[in-house]
Amino acid sequence: MRYQGRLQDWNDQKGYGFVMPNGGGERAFVHIKAFERRPQRPADGMLISYELQRDARGRSNAVAVRQQAADGRTPAPAPRARQRSSAHLPRAWMGLAALLVIASAWWLKWLPGWAALAVAGMSVVTMLAYLQDKAAAQADRRRTPENMLHLLALLGGWPGALIAQQVFQHKRSKRSFLLVFWVTVVLNVIALAAIARGLLPLP
């Protein structure tokens, strides 16, 4: 059975909120992954239709969620060309390519060994942090602060972050997060270039 209601208390950063059924009743938990398709970003007041499921704790969860227009129709999705975004970047390949380039620079003695090892080690740590944050988001537990993920990327873990964003399908659509993330990538590339040219003399 399908119900209709409006989103309430939507947390766009965490990707979840609640739906209050039309006519009153028990509100249900809504996760962004429950949407079958999203013509636009969910927000408070959005009219949706959904089915109900009970989780292991007996709580109501909205599933098979669809955005509804005021007349009850499901809005058509945006044309594919408009849906293209940074989420479609081949992040995993970009991260692997970056690690390969850094390893090659070390092999050619353009980069010191400690720099290559730092990037490789921090990439592993960053991937684990993304995985933990993804699991926390799915289980509605305490999340890893975004500033911590940015710090890990800034310390050299950005190739691992790129891989994790695609493999775990996590943190690859929020524009404000990605803007800061790409700044950390640029800063790291500049720092590595400076180390390679001897302009940043570190031990």
N, C-alpha and C positions, 0 to 999 in steps of 0.2 A: 504494500500500500504506500502511495506517495503522499507526502504532506507538503504544505506551503508555509513559509515563514520568512522572517527577516533576520539578517545577521545582527548580532549584538556583541559588544566588547571585543571587536576584532583586533588582534595583535598582529600587525603586518610583519613585524620583525621576526616573530616566532612562527607565523603562518597558521594561527588557529584562533578560534573564537567560539561563539555560541549562536544558536538559532532559536528564536521564540516563535512557536507555531501561530499562525493566524487563528484568532478566536481564543487564544490563551491556552494554557496547559504547561507541561514540563518542557523546559528548554533542553536542547541537546548540544553536545560538543561537536564542533565542526573543525576538521583539519583541512588544510589547503589541498592535500593529496586526495581528499574525498571528492573533489570536483572532477566530473567527467570531462569537461572542457571549460575554459575560462575566456569568454569574449573580452573581459576586462578584469582588473585586479579586484579581489574581494574587498569590501569595505562595509562599515556599519550602515545598516539600513537597506542593504541589497536584498531584493526579493529573490528567494530561491525555492526550488522544490527538492525533495529529498526522501529517502527511505530511512527507517530507523533500525538500528541494531543495538544489542546490549553487549557490553564488554564483559570480561571476567569478573569485574566488580559490580556488575549490574547497572552500570551507568549507561545513559542513552547517548548514542553516537549517530550523527547524520552520515549516511553513505549515499553513493550514486547521486551526488549533489549536482544540480544544474541551475544556472542563473535563469531567472524568469523575467520577462518584460511585464509591464503593467497590465497588459491584456492577457497574461498567462502564457504567452508563447516563449519558447527558448530562443534567445537572440542568436543570429548566425555568427559563427566565428569570423574573426578578421581575416582578410585575404592573406594567403601564405606569405606573400612578400612583406606584408606589414608585421608578420609575426617573427620575422628574422631578427635576431638580437644577439648579444654577446653570448647567450646561453648555447648557441649553436657552434661556437668556436671549438676546434679540436684541441681542447685543453690538455688532455692526456698526452697527445703527440707533441704538443708544444713543450710540456714539462719534461718528457723524455728526451726531446731534442736538445733542450737546454742542458740537461745533465750530460748528454753525450758531448756537446760542445765544450763544456767545462772540463770533462775528463780528457778530451783531446788537447785542450789548452795546457793541462797539467803534463800530459805525455810529451808535448812539444816544448815543455819547460817555459811556457809563457806565463803560467800561474804556479805559485808555490803549492806544495802538497797540502799544507794546512788549509788553504783557501778552498781547494777542491773537496777535501774531507769535510770541512765545515758545511758546505752547501749540501753535500750528500747526507751527512748526519742530520742536519736540521730539516731536510726534506722528509726524512723518515719520521722524525718527531712531529712535524706539521701534519703529515698524513694521518698519524695516529690521533692527533688532536681533532682533526676534521671528522674522523670516524667516531670518536667519542661524542662530539657535539651532535652528529647526526643521530646517534643512538639515543642521546638525551632528548632531542626534539621529538623523536617518535614515541618515547616513553613518558613524555611530559615531565622530565626531570630538570634539574638545574642545568642551564646551558653554559658553555664556555664563552666568556665575554669576547665580543668581536675584537676589542683592542688586543686581547691576547693572541688571537689568530693573526692579526696584523703584525704584532711584534715578532712572532715566529717567522712570518714571511720576510720581515725586514732583516732578521738575523741570518737570512740565507735559505729559508725553507720554502721560497716561492715556487721552485719547480715541483716540489711535493704538493704544494697547495693546488697548483694547476691540475696535477694528476688526480688529486682527491676530489676536486670540484666536479670533474666529469665522472670518475669511477663511482663515487658515492652520491652523485647528483645533489650536491649540497653547496650552498652559498655561491650560486652561479647566475642568479637572476636579480638580486637586490642591487640596484644601481649605486646607492650610497656606499655600500660595502665594497663593491667592485671598483669604484673610483679610487678609494683609498688603497685597495689592494694593488691596482696597476701602478700607483705612485710608488709603492714599495718595490715593485719589480724594476721600474726605471731607476730608482736609487741604487738597487743592487747591481744592475748592469753597469751603471756609471762607476760604482765602487770597484767592481771586478776589472773594468777597463783601466782604472787608475792604478790598481795593483799590478796589472800586467805590464803597464808602461813605467812602473817604478815611481809613480807620482804619489803613491800612498804607502810609504815605507812602514810595514808592520812586520812583526817577528814571524 
